Amino acid sequence: MMKWKERTETTNIGILKLDNLTFNEDYMEVSIDICDMSDNLKADIEKAIEARKIESAKEWEQVYIEHPDWERRSRVFSDKPAVIDFTYLNIVLEANKPIKYSVVSDFHDAEDDHLEECASITVDLSEHTNELKKAIIKVLLDKFF
């Protein structure tokens, strides 16, 4: 872990005292927007979305049982296909552990915009690890440093 020595920074919002700022160098997540994907992957995402819709309704039913004083509103998705808001590749890098890859889709109900959820599927991109490492490092350096 990297720690900063205590120092004070002045910004347009006031003074920040940076006395215990710690970066975790053993864990990092990277998210990359997906613009297009194979039909097989699309089908897998759609299955994951349908499963998440059912799971979400069950979870909300349990919440309402545990909190009977809460205002009840329908948390059941319609039978129409969900509207996908965005899809991205999530890469989890953790020291001394294999890299984890998943495709995540955030979506909402076609009839009720307030019903929003997120579904993910694990994918195996281990054979592309070197290309992904290079791409991540290049983007980090080019865009942010």
DSSP file with accessible surface (Angstrom, degrees, kcal/mol):
  #  RESIDUE AA STRUCTURE BP1 BP2  ACC     N-H-->O    O-->H-N    N-H-->O    O-->H-N    TCO  KAPPA ALPHA  PHI   PSI    X-CA   Y-CA   Z-CA
    1    1 A M              0   0  128      0, 0.0     2,-0.5     0, 0.0    23,-0.2   0.000 360.0 360.0 360.0 147.5    0.0    0.0    0.0
    2    2 A M  E     -A   23   0A  81     21,-1.3    21,-2.2     2,-0.0     2,-0.4  -0.897 360.0-168.5-107.7 130.7    1.1    3.5   -0.7
    3    3 A K  E     -A   22   0A 145     -2,-0.5     2,-0.3    19,-0.2    19,-0.2  -0.940  14.0-136.8-120.3 141.9    0.6    6.2    1.9
    4    4 A W        -     0   0   82     17,-1.5    17,-0.2    -2,-0.4     2,-0.1  -0.737  24.0-117.6 -91.1 143.8    0.9    9.9    1.6
    5    5 A K        -     0   0  189     -2,-0.3    15,-0.1     1,-0.1    13,-0.1  -0.470  50.1 -80.3 -72.3 154.7    2.7   12.0    4.2
    6    6 A E        +     0   0  117     13,-0.2     2,-0.3    -2,-0.1    13,-0.2  -0.289  67.9 147.8 -60.5 134.0    0.4   14.5    5.9
    7    7 A R  E     -B   18   0B 113     11,-0.7    11,-2.6    -3,-0.1     2,-0.4  -0.976  41.0-119.3-158.2 166.3    0.0   17.7    3.9
    8    8 A T  E     -B   17   0B  84     -2,-0.3     2,-0.4     9,-0.2     9,-0.2  -0.931  20.0-164.2-116.2 135.5   -2.7   20.3    3.3
    9    9 A E  E     -B   16   0B  70      7,-2.4     7,-2.7    -2,-0.4     2,-0.5  -0.960   7.7-150.8-117.0 135.2   -4.2   21.1   -0.1
   10   10 A T  E     +B   15   0B 108     -2,-0.4     2,-0.2     5,-0.2     5,-0.2  -0.916  25.5 164.2-106.3 128.0   -6.1   24.2   -0.9
   11   11 A T  E >   -B   14   0B  57      3,-2.8     3,-1.4    -2,-0.5    -2,-0.0  -0.751  55.5 -89.6-129.4-179.4   -8.8   24.0   -3.5
   12   12 A N  T 3  S+     0   0  160      1,-0.3     3,-0.1    -2,-0.2    -2,-0.0   0.535 125.0  54.3 -73.6  -2.3  -11.8   26.1   -4.6
   13   13 A I  T 3  S-     0   0  137      1,-0.4     2,-0.3     3,-0.0    -1,-0.3   0.370 121.4 -88.7-108.2   1.9  -14.0   24.1   -2.1
   14   14 A G  E <   -B   11   0B  33     -3,-1.4    -3,-2.8     2,-0.0     2,-0.5  -0.915  64.4 -32.9 130.9-156.0  -11.8   24.8    0.9
   15   15 A I  E     -B   10   0B 123     -2,-0.3     2,-0.5    -5,-0.2    -5,-0.2  -0.907  46.7-160.6-111.2 129.5   -8.9   23.1    2.6
   16   16 A L  E     -B    9   0B  79     -7,-2.7    -7,-2.4    -2,-0.5     2,-0.7  -0.927   8.2-149.1-108.3 131.6   -8.4   19.4    2.6
   17   17 A K  E     -B    8   0B 127     -2,-0.5     2,-1.2    -9,-0.2     3,-0.3  -0.893   8.5-164.8-101.2 113.4   -6.1   17.7    5.1
   18   18 A L  E     +B    7   0B  31    -11,-2.6   -11,-0.7    -2,-0.7     3,-0.1  -0.643  38.8 133.0 -99.7  77.2   -4.5   14.6    3.6
   19   19 A D  S    S+     0   0   72     -2,-1.2   -13,-0.2   -13,-0.2    -1,-0.2   0.738  75.8  24.3-101.6 -21.1   -3.2   12.9    6.6
   20   20 A N  S    S+     0   0  130     -3,-0.3     2,-0.5   -15,-0.1    -1,-0.1  -0.113  74.3 148.6-136.9  40.0   -4.4    9.3    6.1
   21   21 A L        -     0   0   62    -17,-0.2   -17,-1.5    -3,-0.1     2,-0.4  -0.652  22.4-178.4 -80.4 123.2   -4.9    8.8    2.4
   22   22 A T  E     -A    3   0A  58     -2,-0.5     2,-0.5   -19,-0.2   -19,-0.2  -0.985  17.9-152.8-128.1 132.0   -4.1    5.2    1.4
   23   23 A F  E     -A    2   0A  90    -21,-2.2   -21,-1.3    -2,-0.4     2,-1.0  -0.885  17.4-135.5 -99.6 133.7   -4.1    3.6   -2.0
   24   24 A N    >   -     0   0   84     -2,-0.5     3,-0.8   -23,-0.2    -2,-0.0  -0.779  22.7-179.2 -87.6 106.1   -4.8   -0.1   -2.1
   25   25 A E  T 3  S+     0   0  118     -2,-1.0    -1,-0.2     1,-0.2     3,-0.1   0.446  73.9  66.3 -85.7   1.2   -2.2   -1.4   -4.6
   26   26 A D  T 3  S+     0   0   85      1,-0.1    69,-2.6    68,-0.1     2,-0.3   0.426 101.4  45.2-101.4   0.2   -3.5   -4.9   -4.3
   27   27 A Y  E <   +C   94   0C  88     -3,-0.8     2,-0.3    67,-0.2    67,-0.2  -0.994  56.1 159.8-148.6 135.8   -6.9   -4.4   -5.8
   28   28 A M  E     -C   93   0C  74     65,-2.6    65,-3.5    -2,-0.3     2,-0.4  -0.973  18.5-156.8-154.6 141.1   -8.2   -2.6   -8.9
   29   29 A E  E     -C   92   0C  97     -2,-0.3     2,-0.4    63,-0.2    63,-0.2  -0.969   9.0-169.0-118.0 139.6  -11.4   -2.7  -11.0
   30   30 A V  E     -C   91   0C  25     61,-2.6    61,-3.1    -2,-0.4     2,-0.5  -0.990   3.5-162.1-126.7 133.9  -11.5   -1.6  -14.6
   31   31 A S  E     -C   90   0C  73     -2,-0.4     2,-0.5    59,-0.2    59,-0.2  -0.973   5.4-172.1-118.4 131.8  -14.7   -1.1  -16.6
   32   32 A I  E     -C   89   0C  66     57,-2.5    57,-3.3    -2,-0.5    -2,-0.0  -0.984  25.9-121.1-126.0 121.6  -14.7   -0.9  -20.4
   33   33 A D  E     -C   88   0C 121     -2,-0.5     2,-0.6    55,-0.2    55,-0.3  -0.323  22.4-139.1 -58.9 140.8  -17.9   -0.1  -22.3
   34   34 A I        -     0   0   43     53,-2.6    53,-0.4     1,-0.1     3,-0.1  -0.915  20.9-179.8-105.5 123.1  -18.9   -2.7  -24.8
   35   35 A C        +     0   0  131     -2,-0.6     2,-0.3     1,-0.3    -1,-0.1   0.789  69.6   3.1 -90.2 -34.0  -20.1   -1.4  -28.2
   36   36 A D        -     0   0  126      0, 0.0    -1,-0.3     0, 0.0     2,-0.3  -0.988  63.3-177.8-151.2 154.5  -20.9   -4.7  -29.8
   37   37 A M        -     0   0   37     -2,-0.3    -3,-0.0    -3,-0.1     5,-0.0  -0.964  35.1 -83.2-150.8 165.5  -20.9   -8.4  -29.0
   38   38 A S     >  -     0   0   69     -2,-0.3     4,-2.4     1,-0.1     5,-0.2  -0.222  38.9-114.2 -67.8 159.5  -21.6  -11.8  -30.5
   39   39 A D  H  > S+     0   0  124      1,-0.2     4,-2.4     2,-0.2     5,-0.2   0.867 117.4  55.4 -62.3 -36.4  -25.1  -13.2  -30.7
   40   40 A N  H  > S+     0   0  128      2,-0.2     4,-2.1     1,-0.2    -1,-0.2   0.915 109.1  45.9 -63.0 -43.8  -24.2  -15.9  -28.3
   41   41 A L  H  > S+     0   0   37      2,-0.2     4,-2.5     1,-0.2    -2,-0.2   0.906 110.9  53.4 -66.5 -39.9  -23.1  -13.4  -25.7
   42   42 A K  H  X S+     0   0   80     -4,-2.4     4,-2.5     1,-0.2    -2,-0.2   0.921 109.0  49.6 -59.2 -43.0  -26.2  -11.3  -26.3
   43   43 A A  H  X S+     0   0   38     -4,-2.4     4,-2.2     1,-0.2    -1,-0.2   0.906 110.5  49.9 -63.7 -40.8  -28.3  -14.4  -25.7
   44   44 A D  H  X S+     0   0   74     -4,-2.1     4,-2.2     2,-0.2    -1,-0.2   0.899 110.8  49.8 -64.3 -40.0  -26.4  -15.2  -22.4
   45   45 A I  H  X S+     0   0    3     -4,-2.5     4,-2.6     2,-0.2    -2,-0.2   0.920 109.1  52.0 -63.7 -44.2  -26.9  -11.6  -21.2
   46   46 A E  H  X S+     0   0  116     -4,-2.5     4,-2.4     1,-0.2    -2,-0.2   0.907 109.6  49.3 -61.3 -39.2  -30.6  -11.8  -22.0
   47   47 A K  H  X S+     0   0  146     -4,-2.2     4,-2.3     2,-0.2    -1,-0.2   0.919 111.2  49.6 -63.9 -43.0  -30.9  -15.0  -19.9
   48   48 A A  H  X S+     0   0   20     -4,-2.2     4,-2.5     1,-0.2    -2,-0.2   0.890 110.1  51.4 -64.0 -37.4  -29.0  -13.4  -17.1
   49   49 A I  H  X S+     0   0    5     -4,-2.6     4,-2.4     2,-0.2    -2,-0.2   0.938 109.6  48.8 -65.0 -46.2  -31.4  -10.3  -17.3
   50   50 A E  H  X S+     0   0   87     -4,-2.4     4,-1.6     1,-0.2    -2,-0.2   0.919 113.0  47.8 -61.7 -40.8  -34.5  -12.5  -17.1
   51   51 A A  H  X S+     0   0   56     -4,-2.3     4,-2.5     1,-0.2    -1,-0.2   0.910 111.4  50.9 -65.4 -40.4  -33.1  -14.4  -14.1
   52   52 A R  H  X S+     0   0   40     -4,-2.5     4,-2.9     1,-0.2    -2,-0.2   0.869 105.0  57.0 -67.2 -35.6  -32.2  -11.2  -12.4
   53   53 A K  H  X S+     0   0   12     -4,-2.4     4,-1.8     2,-0.2    24,-0.3   0.937 111.4  42.5 -59.8 -45.2  -35.7   -9.8  -12.9
   54   54 A I  H  X S+     0   0  101     -4,-1.6     4,-2.0     2,-0.2    -2,-0.2   0.930 115.1  49.5 -67.1 -45.8  -37.2  -12.8  -11.1
   55   55 A E  H  X S+     0   0   98     -4,-2.5     4,-2.5     1,-0.2    -2,-0.2   0.907 109.1  53.0 -61.1 -41.6  -34.5  -12.7   -8.3
   56   56 A S  H  X S+     0   0    1     -4,-2.9     4,-2.6     1,-0.2     5,-0.2   0.915 106.7  51.6 -61.8 -43.9  -35.1   -8.9   -7.8
   57   57 A A  H  X S+     0   0   23     -4,-1.8     4,-2.1     1,-0.2    -1,-0.2   0.915 111.2  48.3 -60.9 -40.9  -38.8   -9.4   -7.3
   58   58 A K  H  X S+     0   0  148     -4,-2.0     4,-2.0     2,-0.2    -2,-0.2   0.910 110.6  51.0 -65.4 -42.1  -38.2  -12.1   -4.7
   59   59 A E  H  X S+     0   0   83     -4,-2.5     4,-2.1     1,-0.2    -2,-0.2   0.918 110.9  48.2 -62.4 -42.4  -35.6   -9.9   -2.9
   60   60 A W  H  X S+     0   0   71     -4,-2.6     4,-2.6     2,-0.2    -1,-0.2   0.881 107.4  55.5 -67.1 -36.1  -38.1   -7.0   -2.8
   61   61 A E  H  X S+     0   0   89     -4,-2.1     4,-1.7    -5,-0.2    -1,-0.2   0.930 108.8  48.3 -60.9 -40.9  -40.8   -9.2   -1.5
   62   62 A Q  H  X S+     0   0   92     -4,-2.0     4,-2.3     2,-0.2    -2,-0.2   0.904 109.2  52.9 -66.0 -39.6  -38.5  -10.2    1.4
   63   63 A V  H  X S+     0   0   38     -4,-2.1     4,-1.7     1,-0.2    -2,-0.2   0.928 108.7  49.8 -61.6 -43.9  -37.7   -6.6    2.1
   64   64 A Y  H  < S+     0   0   20     -4,-2.6    -1,-0.2     1,-0.2    -2,-0.2   0.845 109.4  51.9 -65.9 -31.8  -41.4   -5.7    2.3
   65   65 A I  H  < S+     0   0  104     -4,-1.7    -1,-0.2    -5,-0.2    -2,-0.2   0.925 112.8  44.9 -67.0 -43.1  -41.9   -8.6    4.7
   66   66 A E  H  < S+     0   0  115     -4,-2.3    -2,-0.2     1,-0.3    -1,-0.2   0.741 123.3  37.0 -72.4 -23.5  -39.0   -7.4    6.9
   67   67 A H    ><  +     0   0   67     -4,-1.7     3,-1.9    -5,-0.2    -1,-0.3  -0.615  64.5 166.4-129.5  72.8  -40.3   -3.7    6.7
   68   68 A P  T 3  S+     0   0  110      0, 0.0     4,-0.1     0, 0.0    -1,-0.1   0.732  74.7  63.6 -64.0 -18.8  -44.1   -3.8    6.7
   69   69 A D  T 3  S+     0   0  132     -3,-0.1     2,-0.1     2,-0.1    -5,-0.1   0.610  81.6 101.7 -81.0 -10.5  -44.3   -0.1    7.4
   70   70 A W  S <  S-     0   0  120     -3,-1.9     2,-0.3    -6,-0.2    -3,-0.0  -0.455  87.5-101.1 -73.4 145.5  -42.6    0.7    4.1
   71   71 A E        -     0   0  171     -2,-0.1     2,-0.4     1,-0.1    -1,-0.1  -0.507  40.3-134.2 -66.1 126.2  -44.8    1.9    1.3
   72   72 A R        +     0   0  140     -2,-0.3     2,-0.3    -4,-0.1    -1,-0.1  -0.690  31.9 167.1 -86.4 131.2  -45.4   -1.0   -1.0
   73   73 A R        -     0   0   98     -2,-0.4     2,-0.1     0, 0.0     0, 0.0  -0.973  47.1 -82.8-137.4 156.6  -45.1   -0.5   -4.8
   74   74 A S        +     0   0   78     -2,-0.3   -17,-0.0     1,-0.1    -2,-0.0  -0.340  39.7 175.2 -61.8 127.1  -44.8   -3.1   -7.5
   75   75 A R        +     0   0   37    -18,-0.1     2,-0.5    -2,-0.1   -15,-0.2   0.017  44.6 113.6-117.5  22.6  -41.3   -4.4   -7.9
   76   76 A V        -     0   0   97    -19,-0.1     2,-0.1   -16,-0.1   -22,-0.1  -0.856  64.5-130.0-101.2 127.4  -42.3   -6.9  -10.5
   77   77 A F        -     0   0   15     -2,-0.5    -2,-0.1   -24,-0.3     5,-0.0  -0.399  26.3-109.8 -71.2 150.3  -40.9   -6.4  -14.0
   78   78 A S        -     0   0   19      1,-0.1    -1,-0.1    -2,-0.1    32,-0.1  -0.185  28.0-107.8 -71.4 170.9  -43.3   -6.6  -17.0
   79   79 A D  S    S+     0   0  171      2,-0.1    -1,-0.1    31,-0.0     3,-0.1   0.576  90.5 101.8 -77.3  -9.7  -43.3   -9.5  -19.4
   80   80 A K  S    S-     0   0  109      1,-0.1    30,-0.3     3,-0.0    31,-0.1  -0.391  90.2 -88.2 -71.8 153.6  -41.7   -7.2  -22.1
   81   81 A P        -     0   0  103      0, 0.0    -1,-0.1     0, 0.0    29,-0.1  -0.340  50.8-106.8 -60.5 142.2  -38.0   -7.5  -22.8
   82   82 A A        -     0   0   20     27,-0.1     2,-0.6   -36,-0.1    27,-0.2  -0.291  26.4-117.2 -67.2 154.7  -36.0   -5.2  -20.5
   83   83 A V  E     - D   0 108C  60     25,-3.0    25,-2.3    -3,-0.1     2,-0.5  -0.862  26.0-140.0 -95.0 118.6  -34.4   -2.1  -22.0
   84   84 A I  E     - D   0 107C  75     -2,-0.6    23,-0.3    23,-0.2     3,-0.1  -0.695  17.6-173.7 -83.0 123.5  -30.6   -2.3  -21.7
   85   85 A D  E     -     0   0C  72     21,-2.6     2,-0.3    -2,-0.5    22,-0.2   0.890  65.7 -23.6 -83.1 -45.7  -29.1    1.0  -20.7
   86   86 A F  E     - D   0 106C 100     20,-1.3    20,-2.4     2,-0.0     2,-0.4  -0.970  52.5-150.2-163.0 157.9  -25.4    0.1  -21.0
   87   87 A T  E     + D   0 105C  15    -53,-0.4   -53,-2.6    -2,-0.3     2,-0.3  -0.993  20.8 172.8-133.6 138.9  -23.2   -3.0  -21.0
   88   88 A Y  E     -CD  33 104C  47     16,-2.5    16,-2.9    -2,-0.4     2,-0.5  -0.975  34.6-115.3-145.8 158.2  -19.6   -3.1  -20.0
   89   89 A L  E     -CD  32 103C  21    -57,-3.3   -57,-2.5    -2,-0.3     2,-0.5  -0.843  30.4-156.9 -90.9 124.2  -16.7   -5.5  -19.4
   90   90 A N  E     -CD  31 102C  17     12,-3.5    12,-2.2    -2,-0.5     2,-0.5  -0.929   7.8-169.5-106.2 125.1  -15.7   -5.5  -15.7
   91   91 A I  E     -CD  30 101C   1    -61,-3.1   -61,-2.6    -2,-0.5     2,-0.6  -0.972   4.5-161.5-117.9 123.3  -12.1   -6.6  -14.9
   92   92 A V  E     -CD  29 100C  16      8,-2.7     8,-2.0    -2,-0.5     2,-0.5  -0.935   4.8-169.1-109.0 119.4  -11.1   -7.2  -11.3
   93   93 A L  E     +C   28   0C  46    -65,-3.5   -65,-2.6    -2,-0.6     2,-0.4  -0.936  12.8 169.1-109.2 120.9   -7.4   -7.3  -10.7
   94   94 A E  E >   -C   27   0C  61     -2,-0.5     3,-1.7     3,-0.4   -67,-0.2  -0.999  39.7-101.6-136.9 133.4   -6.4   -8.6   -7.3
   95   95 A A  T 3  S+     0   0   43    -69,-2.6   -69,-0.1    -2,-0.4   -70,-0.0  -0.199 102.9   3.5 -55.6 135.9   -2.9   -9.4   -6.1
   96   96 A N  T 3  S+     0   0  174      1,-0.2    -1,-0.3     0, 0.0   -70,-0.0   0.699 113.3  97.3  62.3  23.2   -2.1  -13.2   -6.0
   97   97 A K  S <  S-     0   0  114     -3,-1.7    -3,-0.4     3,-0.0    -1,-0.2  -0.970  82.2 -96.2-135.2 153.5   -5.5  -14.1   -7.5
   98   98 A P        -     0   0  112      0, 0.0     2,-0.1     0, 0.0    -4,-0.1  -0.347  49.6 -98.0 -65.6 150.2   -6.6  -14.9  -11.0
   99   99 A I        -     0   0   48     -6,-0.1     2,-0.5     1,-0.0    -6,-0.2  -0.461  37.0-143.0 -68.1 137.8   -8.1  -12.0  -13.0
  100  100 A K  E     -D   92   0C 120     -8,-2.0    -8,-2.7    -2,-0.1     2,-0.4  -0.909  15.9-170.5-107.8 132.5  -11.9  -12.0  -13.0
  101  101 A Y  E     +D   91   0C  13     22,-0.5    22,-2.0    -2,-0.5     2,-0.3  -0.973  10.8 164.7-120.9 135.5  -13.8  -11.0  -16.0
  102  102 A S  E     -DE  90 122C  21    -12,-2.2   -12,-3.5    -2,-0.4     2,-0.5  -0.995  32.0-133.8-146.5 150.8  -17.6  -10.4  -16.2
  103  103 A V  E     -DE  89 121C   4     18,-2.7    18,-2.2    -2,-0.3     2,-0.4  -0.921  28.5-165.2-102.3 126.5  -20.0   -8.7  -18.6
  104  104 A V  E     -DE  88 120C   8    -16,-2.9   -16,-2.5    -2,-0.5     2,-0.5  -0.940   8.4-168.7-118.8 134.2  -22.4   -6.4  -16.8
  105  105 A S  E     -DE  87 119C   0     14,-3.1    14,-2.7    -2,-0.4     2,-0.4  -0.988   8.6-155.9-123.4 125.4  -25.6   -5.0  -18.2
  106  106 A D  E     +DE  86 118C  42    -20,-2.4   -21,-2.6    -2,-0.5   -20,-1.3  -0.846  29.4 166.6 -93.8 136.1  -27.6   -2.3  -16.4
  107  107 A F  E     -DE  84 117C   1     10,-2.6    10,-2.6    -2,-0.4     2,-0.3  -0.922  24.6-153.4-146.8 164.9  -31.3   -2.4  -17.5
  108  108 A H  E     -DE  83 116C  28    -25,-2.3   -25,-3.0    -2,-0.3     8,-0.2  -0.932  36.9 -85.3-138.0 165.5  -34.7   -1.1  -16.7
  109  109 A D        -     0   0    4      6,-2.0   -27,-0.1     3,-0.8     6,-0.1  -0.396  29.5-131.5 -71.3 145.8  -38.3   -2.3  -17.2
  110  110 A A  S    S+     0   0   42    -30,-0.3     3,-0.2     1,-0.2    -1,-0.1   0.773 106.8  32.4 -68.6 -25.8  -39.9   -1.4  -20.6
  111  111 A E  S    S+     0   0  125      1,-0.2     2,-0.4   -31,-0.1    -1,-0.2   0.670 123.6  40.7-104.5 -23.0  -43.1   -0.2  -18.8
  112  112 A D    >   -     0   0   42      3,-0.1     3,-1.9     1,-0.1    -3,-0.8  -0.879  58.1-167.0-134.0 102.9  -41.7    1.3  -15.6
  113  113 A D  T 3  S+     0   0  107     -2,-0.4    -1,-0.1     1,-0.3    -3,-0.0   0.694  86.2  68.7 -61.2 -19.3  -38.5    3.3  -15.7
  114  114 A H  T 3  S+     0   0  125      1,-0.1     2,-1.1    -6,-0.1    -1,-0.3   0.666  79.1  85.0 -76.4 -16.4  -38.2    3.1  -11.9
  115  115 A L    <   +     0   0    3     -3,-1.9    -6,-2.0    -6,-0.1     2,-0.4  -0.773  62.7 162.5 -87.8 100.7  -37.5   -0.6  -12.0
  116  116 A E  E     +E  108   0C 122     -2,-1.1     2,-0.3    -8,-0.2    -8,-0.2  -0.943   5.9 158.3-122.0 145.2  -33.8   -0.8  -12.6
  117  117 A E  E     -E  107   0C  36    -10,-2.6   -10,-2.6    -2,-0.4     2,-0.4  -0.888  29.8-128.2-151.6-178.9  -31.4   -3.6  -12.1
  118  118 A C  E     -E  106   0C  49     -2,-0.3     2,-0.4   -12,-0.2   -12,-0.2  -0.999  17.9-170.6-141.5 132.0  -28.0   -5.0  -13.1
  119  119 A A  E     -E  105   0C   6    -14,-2.7   -14,-3.1    -2,-0.4     2,-0.3  -0.946   6.6-173.7-123.9 147.6  -27.2   -8.4  -14.4
  120  120 A S  E     -E  104   0C  72     -2,-0.4     2,-0.4   -16,-0.2   -16,-0.2  -0.983  11.3-163.9-141.2 152.7  -23.7  -10.0  -14.9
  121  121 A I  E     -E  103   0C  31    -18,-2.2   -18,-2.7    -2,-0.3     2,-0.3  -0.986  26.4-120.0-131.6 143.0  -22.2  -13.1  -16.4
  122  122 A T  E     -E  102   0C 125     -2,-0.4     2,-0.3   -20,-0.2   -20,-0.3  -0.651  31.6-169.5 -80.5 136.4  -18.7  -14.4  -15.9
  123  123 A V        -     0   0   30    -22,-2.0     2,-0.8    -2,-0.3   -22,-0.5  -0.934  21.7-127.2-125.4 153.3  -16.6  -14.7  -19.0
  124  124 A D        +     0   0  124     -2,-0.3     3,-0.1     1,-0.1   -24,-0.1  -0.870  40.5 152.2-103.7 105.8  -13.3  -16.4  -19.6
  125  125 A L    >   +     0   0   45     -2,-0.8     3,-2.3     1,-0.1     7,-0.2   0.041  30.2 123.5-115.0  22.8  -10.9  -14.0  -21.3
  126  126 A S  G >   +     0   0   67      1,-0.3     3,-1.3     2,-0.2     4,-0.2   0.816  69.1  59.1 -58.9 -29.9   -7.8  -15.6  -19.9
  127  127 A E  G 3  S+     0   0  161      1,-0.3    -1,-0.3    -3,-0.1     3,-0.1   0.633 106.9  49.0 -75.7  -8.1   -6.3  -16.2  -23.3
  128  128 A H  G <> S+     0   0   76     -3,-2.3     4,-2.4     1,-0.1    -1,-0.3   0.185  75.4 114.4-110.0  14.0   -6.5  -12.4  -23.9
  129  129 A T  H <> S+     0   0   29     -3,-1.3     4,-2.8     1,-0.2     5,-0.2   0.902  75.0  49.8 -55.4 -46.4   -4.8  -11.4  -20.6
  130  130 A N  H  > S+     0   0  103     -4,-0.2     4,-2.2     1,-0.2    -1,-0.2   0.921 112.1  47.2 -63.0 -42.6   -1.7   -9.9  -22.2
  131  131 A E  H  > S+     0   0  115      1,-0.2     4,-2.3     2,-0.2    -1,-0.2   0.917 113.6  48.6 -64.7 -41.1   -3.7   -7.8  -24.7
  132  132 A L  H  X S+     0   0   31     -4,-2.4     4,-2.8     2,-0.2     5,-0.2   0.902 109.5  52.3 -66.3 -39.9   -6.0   -6.5  -22.0
  133  133 A K  H  X S+     0   0  108     -4,-2.8     4,-2.5    -5,-0.2     5,-0.2   0.950 111.7  46.4 -58.2 -49.3   -3.1   -5.6  -19.7
  134  134 A K  H  X S+     0   0  155     -4,-2.2     4,-2.5    -5,-0.2    -2,-0.2   0.912 113.3  48.9 -61.1 -42.3   -1.4   -3.6  -22.5
  135  135 A A  H  X S+     0   0   46     -4,-2.3     4,-2.6     2,-0.2     5,-0.2   0.923 112.2  48.0 -64.9 -44.0   -4.7   -1.8  -23.3
  136  136 A I  H  X S+     0   0   17     -4,-2.8     4,-2.7     2,-0.2     5,-0.2   0.942 113.8  46.4 -63.0 -46.8   -5.5   -1.0  -19.7
  137  137 A I  H  X S+     0   0   98     -4,-2.5     4,-2.6    -5,-0.2     5,-0.3   0.931 112.6  50.6 -62.0 -43.7   -2.0    0.4  -19.1
  138  138 A K  H  X S+     0   0  127     -4,-2.5     4,-3.1    -5,-0.2     5,-0.3   0.942 112.3  45.9 -61.3 -46.7   -2.0    2.4  -22.3
  139  139 A V  H  X S+     0   0   77     -4,-2.6     4,-2.7     1,-0.2     5,-0.5   0.933 112.5  50.9 -63.9 -44.8   -5.4    4.0  -21.5
  140  140 A L  H  X S+     0   0   62     -4,-2.7     4,-1.7    -5,-0.2     5,-0.4   0.939 117.3  39.3 -57.8 -47.6   -4.4    4.8  -17.9
  141  141 A L  H  X S+     0   0   98     -4,-2.6     4,-1.4    -5,-0.2    -2,-0.2   0.933 119.7  44.3 -69.3 -47.1   -1.2    6.5  -19.0
  142  142 A D  H  < S+     0   0   99     -4,-3.1    -2,-0.2    -5,-0.3    -3,-0.2   0.884 122.8  34.0 -67.4 -39.7   -2.6    8.2  -22.1
  143  143 A K  H  < S+     0   0  158     -4,-2.7    -1,-0.2    -5,-0.3    -2,-0.2   0.801 130.0  24.9 -88.4 -31.2   -5.8    9.5  -20.6
  144  144 A F  H  <        0   0  147     -4,-1.7    -3,-0.2    -5,-0.5    -2,-0.2   0.551 360.0 360.0-117.3 -11.0   -4.8   10.3  -17.0
  145  145 A F     <        0   0  194     -4,-1.4    -1,-0.1    -5,-0.4     0, 0.0  -0.923 360.0 360.0-127.5 360.0   -1.1   11.0  -16.8
